[in-house]
Amino acid sequence: MSAHVISTKLYVTIWIALMCLTVITAGVAFIDLGPFNTIVALSIATFKAVLVVLIFMHVKYTSERLTKTVVISAIFFLFLLLGLSMADYTTRLLG
């Protein structure tokens, strides 16, 4: 496996983008969007997380098979967590 060398310029560009998105997230928090405040904040946070995972964690340069395995297992555990949380929530409503 060959190591990927990423330029410092790309790292700085991604860092600046993350800082700008952080400022945008903080700015949007002061705007009343009603129920969309959470949606906008989570959308920006998801985009930031994707940037970090792809560039800083070098997932962009890994094999597709490894990436698919990790994504499938992450989705499985997300559904497991949500399912168990909802099961607990419904028992509290009924009890």
Secondary structure, DSSP 4 states (H G I P E B T S, - for coil): -PPP---HHHHHHHHHHHHHHHHHHHHHHTS--TTHHHHHHHHHHHHHHHHIIIIIT-GGGS-HHHHHHHHHHHHHHHHHHHHHHHHHHHHHHH-
